[in-house]
Amino acid sequence: MGSDTPTTGDFGQRLRELRTRAGLSQEALSHASGVSVRALADLERGRTRGPQRRTVRALAEGLGLDAAAAARLEEAAAPGRPRPRTATAPAAPTTLALPRDLQDFTARGPALAHLLDLVEHADPARPVVTVVAGQPGLGKTTFAVHAAHRLAPHFPDGQFALDLHGMGPEPVTPRDALARLLRALGVADAAIPAGTDDRSGLWRSLIRDRRVLLLLDNAADESQVHPLLPGTGPALTIVTSRHTLAGLESVHRTDLALLRREEAVELLTRIIGPERVRAEAQAARDLADLCGHLPLAVRIAGQRLLGRPHERLGKLVTRLAEDGRRLDGLQAGNLRVRAAFALSYRQLPEESRVFLRRASLAAGPHFSPETGALLACLPYDEAVACAEELTDAGLLQSDPATERYRFHDLLKLYAAEQLEAEDGPEARDAALDRAAEWMLRRATAAALRFDADHHRDAPHGDPDPAGAPVGREEARAWLEAERAQWLAALRRAHDTGRHRQVVDAAEAMHWFSDLNQHWELWVEVFRRSADAARALGSRREEAVHLNYLAWAYNLCVHDPHAALTAADAALTAARACGDRLQVGWALGYGAGALHRLGRAEEAHERLREAARCLREQDSPHARLGELTVLNTLGGYLRQAGRAAEALDIHRRSAEICRAGIPGQPDELVELYHAVAQQQIGNDLATLGRWSEAEAQLRQALGFFEAAQMPAWSEPARLDLGQLLSATGHPEARETLLAARDALAALRSPRQDEAAAAFDGLSAGA
């Protein structure tokens, strides 16, 4: 375009005439220059009279102006730029320029889009304030700086960045911060009011009509930020803080999550180059995982590798894989993960520091305030207050639905380091013992809710009866939520020689384990209880818990070799102490292992021997054992092609259930009856008696679902789905799909069978 720039009128008029002469709409010029349509409209209407030089340059390029025309457009903009509103001659302005943007900035697309949407749809009379908060190392400042650079064209009247040093020993006071901001606007020192309120009022009046962007980085708290916020007008303020700043009203929240694994690898790629990442793709993924997908940690790993161009990624992975060396490895120059965590840690009051350190001892990925209270030796309410303070400080993450908390992996390592340095082994061991004793007592009392011999009694022995779970549903919820904690407590009790407590806890868990037989942890529970019984010198209890262990190997981890070894050891112990009931159970569990090993005839013989042994006994427990053996034997016979014989055996089992078992709760007998019905349904289906089979399977499935026993209901659902498929029933597809997904989630050995049944039905559709 030529250099014939209009010479009359103010900047807005000149811009409009240039745009019209170029044949551009506001939208087209916005696209060409990167200046928003809203900002262009404000400029042309005269609402914004003095855009910054960078904005004028962008407009000149978008309009295609030559150098002379661009210079004249700049001259038109200069008179409208901010001047100090004082008779005093202005001092040289103190600029608060945006920090350098990182060229390798990665991800955060949704958060950036959210900010852009806020800006584009903002009411010009209402300033936008967004708070970017979160744990150390999330890249809050990096994100805010990048966003500010991206949004700069929307704010032609200026962009200012101010570090408030919120994590330092002396955060910037609002009064001093306002002085710096006023100087940046060109206000002379002599014209800056003395008081904070007056400075705040002057600051707000000066930017009232200006499209400015204010970045307040590293804020300490709400009181530091509030006086700096614009009162009216089209300004945008981005505040970063490690605290949530929940007391700031009418602000937007920009939530930054951990990077996804692929985003972490992409950041690493941008730092060290694609060639090195492609050469060690798996090591790059492992490195991202060891960094916990925390942006700061990934950046440090990348910078470290960048400074060592010949070092393999796998070498750093090996170093970081050792928990005790990971934080040492995550440092490059003055970038250190440990230092970032230490800034927040030092800000905490003593009680919260103790809570953070001791909470690192909690087992599993998350913990309750109850666990934190035990470890820190605090009352429950004080523990909750500490956990909430740590969450607000970004050092813990709270569960969105339940009152539970979790560490980021690297923060947990840091807290454990501080525990070792400040508490020492004696305090650590005392905390672990205190928590283990309490947890195991609570777990034992809760599990007894499911014990057939204690079903009518309120369990005794809970360490806090007033706060104990009430009824089976609460007990079940507690046991499931806290399983990492009570398992850790069981381990500690075992390792410290509290054998009676281990045996009693595992015994209480026996019936509860049936509800969750997909949990692999039962192998460890019953292995430790069998060891404890042996240490106590009780052959009968050793036989009992070895039988539980054989059950766990058979049904929880599907290891028939280990199951047979445990069952044979249980049989030896039971015979040594003359316990016929445990002999019967050991024969039954051994038979299950033999069948899984393909030794069908040996399995059948052991089951028949077990049935005879149990039938000769009069106790209710012998009847339950007999039912288990009969149901299992019938199933094996059906698989061997002897469905009619299997049906007779399963009907005998159902008759025992209908007759009732004295001393046993009705719901337990109904469970065994449901198992018999499932077996009878499968027998009838094998014999081609479809309608009779369907009725039996539906009844069994209904019972298991009502009892919330997925390890039982989903195999029954698969059996029903296969029957419906064979008969062309319209519910077949839905039933098989549900069974396939549920069995896969349970890691059931029948998941492949379910997938094949569903695929076969789909292929034939």
C-alpha positions in Angstrom: 0.0 0.0 0.0 1.2 3.6 -0.7 2.3 6.1 1.9 -0.6 8.6 1.4 -1.6 8.6 5.1 -4.5 10.8 6.1 -3.3 13.9 7.9 -6.4 15.2 9.6 -8.3 13.9 12.7 -7.2 11.9 15.7 -5.7 8.4 15.7 -9.1 6.6 15.6 -10.3 8.5 12.6 -7.0 7.9 10.8 -7.1 4.2 11.5 -10.7 4.0 10.2 -9.8 5.8 7.0 -6.7 3.6 6.4 -8.7 0.5 7.0 -11.5 1.6 4.6 -9.0 2.6 1.9 -7.4 -0.8 2.2 -10.8 -2.4 1.7 -10.6 -4.3 5.0 -13.4 -5.0 7.5 -12.6 -4.8 11.2 -12.6 -8.6 11.3 -10.1 -8.8 8.4 -7.8 -6.3 10.0 -8.1 -8.2 13.3 -7.0 -11.4 11.6 -4.1 -9.7 9.8 -2.8 -7.8 12.8 -3.6 -10.0 15.8 -5.5 -7.0 17.4 -8.9 -8.1 18.6 -12.1 -6.7 16.9 -13.2 -5.2 20.2 -9.8 -3.4 20.6 -10.1 -2.1 17.0 -13.6 -0.8 17.6 -12.5 1.0 20.8 -9.6 2.6 18.9 -11.7 3.8 16.0 -14.4 5.2 18.3 -11.8 7.0 20.3 -12.4 5.1 23.5 -8.7 4.1 23.4 -6.7 7.0 22.1 -3.1 6.0 22.6 -2.2 2.4 21.7 1.2 1.1 22.5 3.9 1.0 19.9 3.8 -2.7 19.5 0.0 -2.4 18.7 0.6 0.3 16.2 3.3 -1.7 14.5 1.0 -4.7 14.3 -1.7 -2.5 12.7 0.7 -1.0 10.3 1.8 -4.5 9.1 -1.8 -5.6 8.9 -2.6 -2.5 6.7 0.4 -3.0 4.6 1.8 0.5 5.3 5.3 1.5 4.2 7.8 2.8 6.7 6.9 6.5 6.3 3.2 5.8 6.6 3.7 3.6 9.6 5.8 6.4 11.3 3.0 8.9 10.7 0.5 6.5 12.3 2.8 6.2 15.3 3.0 10.0 15.6 -0.8 10.1 15.7 -0.9 7.6 18.5 1.7 9.3 20.7 -0.4 12.2 22.0 -3.1 9.9 23.4 -0.7 7.8 25.5 -0.9 8.0 29.3 0.4 11.1 31.0 0.6 11.7 34.7 -2.5 13.5 36.0 -0.5 16.0 38.1 0.9 19.4 37.6 4.3 18.1 38.8 6.7 17.3 36.0 6.8 13.6 35.4 9.8 11.6 36.4 11.2 9.0 34.0 8.7 6.1 33.9 9.6 2.9 35.6 8.5 0.1 33.3 7.1 -3.2 34.6 7.5 -5.1 31.3 6.3 -8.6 30.9 9.0 -11.3 31.5 10.3 -13.2 28.6 7.9 -15.8 27.2 9.3 -19.3 26.8 9.6 -20.5 23.3 9.1 -24.1 24.3 5.8 -23.5 26.2 3.7 -26.6 26.0 0.1 -27.6 26.4 -2.5 -25.6 28.5 -4.7 -25.1 25.4 -8.0 -25.3 27.3 -6.8 -22.9 30.0 -5.6 -20.4 27.4 -8.8 -20.7 25.5 -10.8 -20.0 28.7 -8.9 -16.8 29.3 -9.3 -15.7 25.7 -13.0 -16.3 26.0 -13.2 -14.3 29.2 -11.5 -11.4 27.5 -13.5 -11.4 24.3 -16.9 -11.6 26.1 -16.1 -9.2 29.0 -18.2 -6.2 29.9 -16.0 -3.2 29.1 -17.2 -1.6 32.4 -16.2 -4.6 34.5 -12.5 -5.5 34.9 -11.7 -9.2 34.6 -9.7 -10.9 37.3 -8.5 -14.5 37.1 -6.6 -16.4 39.7 -4.1 -19.1 38.7 -3.4 -21.1 41.9 -2.1 -24.6 42.7 0.7 -26.7 44.0 4.4 -25.8 43.6 5.8 -26.7 40.2 2.6 -26.5 38.1 4.0 -23.7 36.0 1.6 -21.0 37.1 4.0 -18.2 36.4 5.1 -19.7 33.1 1.4 -20.0 32.0 0.5 -16.5 33.2 3.4 -14.9 31.3 2.6 -16.9 28.1 -1.1 -16.0 28.4 -0.2 -12.3 28.9 1.9 -12.3 25.8 -0.8 -14.0 23.8 -3.4 -11.5 25.1 -1.3 -8.4 24.8 -2.9 -7.2 21.5 -6.2 -7.0 23.3 -4.7 -4.5 25.7 -3.1 -1.8 23.7 -2.9 0.6 26.7 -0.2 -1.4 28.4 0.9 -4.6 30.1 2.4 -4.6 33.5 4.0 -7.4 35.5 4.7 -7.2 39.2 6.3 -10.0 41.3 4.7 -9.7 44.8 7.3 -12.1 46.3 4.5 -13.9 48.2 6.7 -16.8 49.1 9.6 -14.7 50.2 10.5 -13.7 53.8 9.2 -10.1 53.1 6.3 -10.1 50.5 5.8 -6.7 48.7 3.4 -4.6 50.7 0.3 -3.2 48.8 1.6 0.3 49.4 5.0 -0.4 47.7 3.3 -2.4 44.9 1.0 0.6 44.2 4.0 3.0 44.1 5.7 0.9 41.4 2.5 0.6 39.4 2.0 4.4 39.5 5.5 5.1 38.5 5.1 2.7 35.6 2.2 4.9 34.5 4.4 7.9 34.6 3.4 9.4 37.9 6.2 11.3 39.5 7.4 10.3 43.0 6.3 13.6 44.4 2.8 13.1 43.1 2.3 9.6 44.6 0.1 9.8 47.7 1.4 8.6 51.0 -1.3 6.3 52.1 -2.2 2.9 50.7 -5.9 3.7 50.2 -5.1 7.0 48.4 -2.5 5.2 46.1 -5.1 2.6 45.3 -7.7 5.2 44.5 -5.3 7.1 42.2 -4.2 3.8 40.5 -7.8 2.9 39.8 -8.7 6.3 38.5 -5.7 6.3 36.1 -6.6 3.0 34.5 -10.4 3.3 34.7 -10.8 3.8 30.9 -7.7 2.0 29.7 -7.3 -1.5 28.3 -4.4 -2.6 30.4 -3.2 -6.1 31.4 -1.9 -6.5 34.9 0.1 -9.6 35.9 0.4 -10.0 39.7 2.7 -12.9 40.2 3.4 -14.9 43.3 0.7 -13.3 45.6 0.9 -14.0 49.3 -2.8 -13.5 50.2 -6.0 -11.6 49.5 -5.0 -8.5 51.5 -1.9 -8.1 49.4 -3.8 -8.3 46.1 -7.1 -6.5 46.8 -5.8 -2.9 46.7 -4.1 -3.5 43.4 -7.2 -4.6 41.5 -8.9 -2.2 39.0 -12.3 -1.0 40.1 -14.0 -0.4 36.8 -13.1 -0.5 33.1 -11.8 -3.0 30.6 -8.6 -4.2 32.3 -7.5 -7.8 32.8 -5.7 -8.9 35.9 -4.0 -12.3 36.1 -3.0 -13.3 39.7 -0.8 -16.3 40.4 -0.4 -17.8 43.9 0.4 -21.0 45.6 -2.6 -20.3 47.8 -6.2 -20.5 46.6 -7.0 -16.9 47.5 -10.5 -18.1 48.2 -11.4 -14.7 49.9 -11.2 -12.8 46.6 -14.7 -12.1 45.4 -16.0 -11.9 41.8 -12.9 -13.5 40.3 -12.5 -16.3 37.8 -10.4 -19.4 38.4 -8.0 -20.9 36.0 -7.2 -24.4 37.1 -4.0 -26.0 35.9 -3.7 -29.7 36.2 -0.7 -31.9 35.9 0.4 -32.5 32.4 -0.8 -35.6 30.7 2.0 -38.1 29.9 2.0 -37.2 26.2 2.2 -33.5 27.1 5.1 -34.1 29.5 6.9 -35.9 26.7 6.2 -33.1 24.3 7.7 -30.6 26.7 10.8 -32.7 27.0 10.9 -33.0 23.2 10.8 -29.2 22.8 13.6 -28.8 25.3 16.1 -31.4 24.1 15.0 -32.0 20.5 12.9 -34.7 18.8 15.9 -36.8 17.8 16.9 -37.7 21.4 13.4 -38.5 22.3 12.7 -40.6 19.3 15.9 -42.6 20.0 14.7 -43.4 23.5 10.9 -43.1 23.3 10.2 -45.5 26.2 12.8 -43.8 28.4 11.2 -40.4 27.7 7.8 -41.8 28.8 9.4 -43.3 31.9 11.1 -40.0 32.7 7.8 -38.1 32.4 6.2 -40.6 34.8 9.1 -40.3 37.3 8.7 -36.5 37.2 5.0 -37.1 38.1 4.0 -35.1 35.0 4.8 -32.0 37.1 5.9 -29.2 34.6 8.8 -27.9 36.8 10.2 -31.4 37.2 9.9 -32.2 33.5 11.6 -28.9 32.7 14.4 -29.5 35.1 15.0 -33.0 33.7 15.0 -31.5 30.2 17.4 -28.7 31.1 19.7 -31.2 32.8 19.7 -33.3 29.6 20.2 -30.3 27.4 23.3 -29.4 29.3 24.6 -33.0 28.8 24.0 -33.6 25.1 25.7 -37.0 25.0 24.0 -38.4 28.1 21.3 -41.0 27.5 17.8 -40.5 28.8 17.9 -44.0 30.3 20.7 -43.0 32.6 18.6 -40.3 34.1 15.7 -42.6 34.4 17.8 -45.1 36.3 18.9 -42.4 38.7 15.4 -41.0 39.3 13.9 -44.5 39.8 15.5 -44.6 43.2 13.1 -42.7 45.5 15.9 -41.6 47.8 17.8 -40.0 44.9 14.9 -38.6 42.8 14.8 -35.1 44.3 18.6 -34.9 44.1 18.4 -35.7 40.4 15.7 -33.1 39.7 18.0 -30.1 39.8 19.6 -28.1 37.0 21.5 -25.0 37.8 19.3 -22.8 40.0 16.2 -24.9 39.1 15.4 -27.3 41.9 12.2 -29.1 42.7 13.2 -29.4 46.4 13.7 -25.7 46.6 10.3 -25.0 45.1 8.7 -27.3 47.7 10.7 -25.8 50.6 9.4 -22.3 49.9 5.9 -23.4 50.6 6.9 -25.7 53.5 8.6 -22.9 55.4 5.5 -20.7 55.2 3.5 -23.3 57.2 2.8 -23.1 61.0 4.5 -25.8 63.0 1.4 -28.0 63.4 0.8 -28.1 59.7 4.4 -29.0 59.0 4.2 -31.9 61.4 0.9 -33.1 59.8 2.5 -32.9 56.3 5.6 -34.8 57.4 3.7 -37.5 59.3 1.1 -37.9 56.5 3.9 -39.1 54.2 3.8 -42.3 56.3 0.2 -43.1 55.1 -0.1 -46.1 52.8 -1.7 -46.0 49.4 -2.4 -43.2 47.0 -4.7 -41.2 49.4 -5.6 -41.0 53.1 -8.3 -39.7 55.4 -8.0 -37.0 58.0 -8.5 -39.9 60.5 -5.2 -41.4 59.3 -3.5 -38.1 59.3 -4.7 -37.4 62.9 -3.3 -40.8 64.1 0.1 -40.3 62.5 0.4 -36.7 63.7 -1.1 -37.4 67.1 -3.7 -34.7 66.7 -7.4 -34.5 67.5 -9.5 -35.2 64.5 -10.8 -31.6 64.0 -7.3 -30.2 64.2 -6.2 -32.7 61.6 -9.0 -31.7 59.3 -7.9 -28.0 59.7 -4.3 -28.9 58.9 -5.3 -30.9 55.8 -7.4 -28.0 54.5 -4.7 -25.5 55.1 -2.2 -27.7 53.2 -4.7 -28.1 50.4 -5.1 -24.3 50.2 -1.3 -24.0 50.1 -1.1 -26.4 47.2 0.7 -29.1 49.2 -2.1 -31.6 49.3 -4.8 -32.4 46.8 -8.4 -33.0 48.1 -10.7 -35.6 46.6 -13.6 -33.9 44.8 -16.3 -36.2 46.4 -15.0 -37.5 49.7 -13.0 -36.2 52.6 -9.7 -37.7 51.5 -6.4 -36.2 50.5 -3.4 -37.2 48.3 0.2 -36.1 47.7 1.8 -35.5 44.4 4.5 -38.2 44.3 7.4 -35.7 44.5 5.9 -33.8 47.3 5.5 -37.0 49.3 9.2 -37.7 48.8 9.9 -34.2 50.0 7.7 -34.7 53.1 9.4 -38.0 53.8 12.8 -36.3 53.7 11.6 -33.7 56.1 10.3 -36.4 58.4 13.6 -38.1 58.4 15.5 -34.9 59.1 13.2 -33.3 61.7 11.4 -36.2 63.5 13.9 -39.1 63.4 13.3 -42.8 63.6 11.8 -42.9 67.1 9.0 -40.5 66.3 8.4 -42.2 63.0 8.1 -45.6 64.5 5.8 -44.3 67.3 3.5 -42.8 64.7 3.4 -46.0 62.7 2.7 -48.1 65.7 0.0 -45.8 67.0 -1.7 -45.7 63.6 -1.3 -49.5 63.1 -2.8 -50.4 66.4 -5.8 -48.2 65.9 -6.4 -49.2 62.3 -6.2 -52.9 62.9 -8.7 -52.7 65.8 -11.1 -50.7 63.7 -10.7 -53.0 60.7 -11.3 -56.1 62.9 -14.4 -54.7 64.4 -15.8 -53.6 61.0 -15.0 -57.0 59.4 -16.8 -58.8 62.1 -20.0 -57.3 60.8 -19.8 -59.9 58.0 -18.9 -62.9 60.2 -21.6 -65.5 60.2 -21.0 -66.3 63.8 -21.3 -62.6 64.9 -23.9 -61.3 62.5 -26.4 -60.4 65.3 -23.9 -58.8 67.6 -22.5 -55.3 67.5 -18.8 -56.0 67.3 -16.6 -55.1 70.3 -13.1 -53.8 70.3 -13.4 -50.7 68.1 -11.0 -48.0 69.3 -13.6 -45.3 69.0 -17.1 -46.8 69.4 -18.8 -43.4 69.0 -17.2 -42.9 65.6 -17.3 -46.5 64.4 -19.1 -47.6 61.2 -22.8 -48.5 62.0 -24.2 -51.5 60.2 -22.8 -53.5 57.3 -22.9 -50.8 54.6 -20.9 -48.3 56.6 -18.5 -51.1 57.6 -18.1 -52.2 54.1 -17.5 -48.6 52.8 -14.9 -48.0 55.5 -13.0 -51.3 54.8 -12.9 -50.6 51.1 -11.8 -47.0 51.5 -9.1 -47.7 54.1 -7.8 -51.0 52.7 -4.4 -49.6 52.0 -4.2 -48.4 55.6 -5.4 -51.5 57.4 -3.2 -53.7 55.2 -0.2 -51.6 56.1 -1.3 -52.0 59.8 -1.5 -55.8 59.4 2.0 -55.8 57.9 3.4 -53.8 60.7 1.7 -55.9 63.3 3.2 -59.0 61.7 6.7 -57.6 61.3 6.7 -56.4 64.9 5.6 -59.8 66.3 2.0 -59.0 67.3 0.9 -62.4 66.0 -2.4 -62.7 67.9 -3.6 -59.4 66.5 -2.7 -60.5 63.0 -4.6 -63.8 63.3 -7.7 -62.2 64.9 -7.8 -59.5 62.2 -7.5 -62.0 59.3 -10.1 -64.3 60.9 -12.5 -61.4 61.1 -11.8 -60.7 57.4 -12.7 -64.2 56.3 -16.4 -63.6 55.4 -15.8 -60.1 54.2 -13.2 -61.4 51.7 -16.0 -63.3 49.9 -17.5 -60.0 48.9 -14.3 -58.8 47.3 -12.6 -61.9 46.1 -11.2 -59.9 43.1 -8.8 -58.2 45.6 -5.4 -59.7 45.2 -4.4 -58.5 48.7 -6.1 -61.5 50.3 -3.1 -63.6 49.4 -0.9 -61.4 51.6 -3.5 -61.1 54.4 -3.8 -64.9 54.8 -0.1 -65.7 54.1 0.8 -63.4 57.0 -2.0 -64.8 59.3 -0.8 -68.4 58.5 2.7 -67.3 59.5 1.4 -65.7 62.7 -0.6 -68.8 63.6 2.5 -70.9 63.1 4.5 -68.5 65.3 1.8 -68.9 68.0 2.2 -72.6 67.9 -1.5 -73.2 67.0 -1.8 -76.0 64.5 -5.6 -75.6 64.3 -5.4 -71.9 63.4 -2.5 -72.6 61.1 -4.7 -75.1 59.2 -7.6 -72.6 59.1 -5.5 -69.8 57.7 -3.6 -72.0 55.2 -7.0 -73.0 53.9 -7.9 -69.3 53.6 -4.6 -68.8 51.7 -5.4 -71.7 49.4 -8.8 -70.1 48.6 -7.1 -66.8 47.9 -4.5 -68.4 45.5 -7.3 -70.2 43.7 -9.9 -67.4 43.3 -8.1 -64.1 43.8 -4.8 -64.5 41.9 -5.6 -67.7 40.0 -2.4 -69.5 40.9 -3.3 -73.2 41.2 0.3 -74.3 41.9 0.5 -72.1 45.0 -3.0 -73.0 45.9 -2.2 -76.7 45.9 0.9 -76.2 48.1 -1.1 -74.2 50.6 -4.0 -76.7 50.6 -1.6 -79.6 51.1 0.0 -77.8 54.0 -3.4 -77.1 55.5 -4.3 -80.8 55.2 -1.1 -81.8 57.0 -1.7 -79.3 59.8 -5.4 -80.3 60.2 -4.7 -84.0 60.4 -1.9 -83.3 62.9 -4.4 -81.6 65.3 -7.4 -83.9 64.4 -9.6 -81.1 63.0 -11.9 -82.9 60.6 -13.6 -79.7 59.5 -10.4 -78.3 58.3 -9.5 -81.6 56.7 -12.6 -81.3 54.6 -11.9 -77.8 53.6 -8.3 -78.6 52.7 -9.4 -81.5 50.5 -11.9 -79.2 48.7 -9.4 -76.4 48.1 -6.8 -78.8 46.9 -9.3 -80.3 44.5 -10.0 -76.8 43.0 -6.2 -76.4 42.4 -5.9 -79.8 40.8 -8.8 -79.1 38.5 -7.3 -75.8 37.3 -4.1 -77.8 36.7 -5.9 -80.1 34.4 -5.9 -83.1 36.8 -9.6 -83.6 36.7 -9.9 -87.2 38.0 -7.7 -86.4 41.0 -9.9 -83.3 41.7 -13.1 -85.4 41.5 -11.7 -87.9 43.9 -10.6 -85.3 46.4 -14.0 -83.6 46.3 -15.8 -86.9 46.9 -13.5 -87.6 49.9 -14.2 -84.0 51.2 -17.9 -84.5 50.8 -17.8 -87.7 52.8 -15.6 -86.2 55.5 -17.9 -83.2 55.9 -21.2 -85.2 55.7 -20.1 -87.2 58.7 -19.9 -84.1 60.9 -22.9 -82.4 62.5 -21.7 -78.8 62.9 -23.3 -75.9 60.9 -19.8 -75.2 59.6 -19.6 -78.7 58.2 -22.9 -78.2 56.3 -21.5 -75.0 54.8 -18.4 -76.9 53.7 -20.4 -79.7 52.3 -22.5 -77.2 50.3 -19.3 -75.7 48.8 -17.9 -79.1 47.9 -21.1 -80.3 46.3 -21.5 -77.2 44.2 -17.9 -77.4 43.1 -18.1 -81.1 42.3 -21.2 -80.7 40.3 -19.7 -77.9 38.2 -16.6 -80.1 37.4 -18.8 -83.0 36.4 -20.8 -80.8 34.0 -17.6 -79.6 32.4 -16.7 -83.3 32.0 -19.9 -83.9 30.0 -21.9 -85.4 32.9 -24.6 -82.7 33.2 -27.3 -85.1 34.4 -25.1 -86.3 37.3 -24.2 -82.7 38.0 -27.8 -81.7 38.2 -28.6 -84.4 40.8 -25.7 -83.2 43.0 -26.7 -79.5 42.7 -30.3 -80.3 43.6 -29.1 -82.1 46.7 -27.2 -78.9 47.6 -30.4 -76.8 47.0 -32.4 -79.2 49.3 -29.9 -78.7 52.1 -30.3 -74.9 51.8 -34.1 -75.1 51.7 -34.0 -77.2 54.9 -32.0 -74.5 56.6 -28.8 -74.7 58.7 -29.3 -74.2 62.4 -27.2 -71.4 63.9 -26.5 -69.8 60.5 -28.1 -66.5 59.3 -30.7 -66.8 56.6 -28.8 -64.5 54.3 -25.8 -66.8 54.4 -27.9 -69.8 53.6 -29.6 -67.9 50.8 -26.1 -67.1 49.4 -25.3 -70.8 49.1 -28.8 -71.4 47.7 -28.1 -68.8 45.0 -24.8 -70.5 44.1 -26.7 -73.8 43.8 -29.3 -72.1 41.6 -26.6 -70.8 39.3 -25.2 -74.2 39.0 -28.6 -75.8 38.4 -29.3 -73.2 35.7 -26.1 -74.1 33.9 -26.8 -77.8 34.2 -30.3 -77.3 32.7 -28.9 -75.2 29.9 -26.4 -77.9 29.0 -29.2 -80.3 28.9 -31.2 -78.0 26.6 -33.9 -77.1 29.1 -33.7 -73.4 28.3 -36.7 -71.9 30.0 -36.1 -73.8 33.3 -32.4 -72.7 33.1 -33.2 -69.1 32.5 -35.4 -68.9 35.6 -32.7 -70.3 37.8 -30.0 -68.0 36.5 -32.1 -64.9 36.8 -32.8 -65.7 40.5 -29.2 -66.3 41.2 -28.1 -63.1 39.5 -30.7 -61.1 41.4 -29.5 -62.3 44.7 -25.8 -61.6 43.9 -26.7 -58.1 42.7 -28.8 -57.3 45.7 -25.9 -58.5 48.0 -23.4 -56.3 46.0 -21.1 -59.1 45.2 -19.6 -58.3 41.8 -17.2 -61.2 41.9 -20.3 -63.5 42.0 -22.9 -61.6 40.0 -20.8 -61.0 36.9 -20.0 -64.7 36.2 -23.7 -65.4 36.7 -24.5 -62.5 34.3 -22.2 -64.1 31.7 -23.9 -67.5 32.2 -27.3 -65.8 31.6 -26.0 -63.9 28.6 -24.7 -67.1 27.0 -28.1 -68.8 27.5 -30.0 -65.8 26.1 -27.7 -65.7 23.1 -28.3 -69.4 22.4 -32.0 -68.9 22.4 -32.0 -65.6 20.4 -33.4 -63.5 23.3 -33.4 -59.7 22.7 -31.6 -59.1 26.0 -28.6 -61.2 25.0 -26.4 -58.4 23.6 -27.0 -56.0 26.5 -26.4 -58.7 29.1 -23.2 -60.0 27.4 -21.8 -56.5 27.0 -22.3 -55.7 30.7 -20.7 -59.0 31.7 -17.7 -58.4 29.4 -16.9 -55.0 30.7 -17.5 -55.9 34.4 -15.4 -59.1 34.2 -12.6 -57.2 32.5 -12.7 -54.6 35.3 -12.5 -57.4 37.9 -9.6 -59.1 36.0 -11.6 -62.3 36.1 -10.3 -65.4 34.4 -13.6 -65.5 32.5 -13.1 -62.1 30.8 -11.8 -63.7 27.6 -14.8 -66.0 27.6 -17.1 -63.1 27.9 -15.4 -61.1 25.2 -15.6 -64.1 22.8 -19.3 -64.6 23.6 -20.1 -60.9 22.9 -17.9 -60.9 19.7 -19.6 -64.0 18.5 -23.0 -62.5 19.0 -22.0 -59.3 17.3 -20.5 -61.2 14.3 -23.8 -63.1 13.9 -26.0 -60.0 14.1 
